Amino acid sequence: MSKKNSTKTPKAKPAKAKPAAETVVATAQADGKMSGLDAAAKVLADAGTPLGAGEMIERMISQGLWKTEGKTPAATIYTAWTMLPNMAA
């Protein structure tokens, strides 16, 4: 008897549909100030193009959307922004 050599090919997984783009609405806190993430979202939406964390911070501060006395505001915003997908899961 001969053995049949069969190699199973893995089935292709169906592609996940990407969620539709949502409109970004920056909201002010009760005291009228905007959070760092809300300010970043507004700056990105207004720019219409990708921005690095440093450029976002410059625009946020120059537009008066956000104030900070921290030494590394770009690192703070970058970390918060990249953690959003993990928090939503």
Residue, then its C-alpha position, 0 to 999 in steps of 0.5 A: m500500500s502506498k501512502k498518499n502524500s497530502t499537504k494541507t494548505p491553511k485556509a485563508k482567513p477572511a479580511k476584517a473590515k476596517p471601521a469607517a472613519e469617524t469625525v473627530v470632535a474635540t471637547a473641552q473639560a468643565d473648566g474650558k480646557m482641552s485634554g492633551l489627547d483632545a488637543a492632539a486629535k483636533v490638531l491632527a484633524d485640522a492638519g489633514t496629514p500625519l504629524g509627529a508628536g513633536e509637531m503636534i505639541e508645537r501646534m497645540i501650544s501655539q494655538g493655545l489648545w494645551k499647556t504643559e510644564g512637563k519636560t517631555p510633552a511629546a513623549t507623553i502625548y506619543t505614549a497616550w496616543t499609541m496606547l489608545p488601541n490597547m485600551a479599546a480592546 
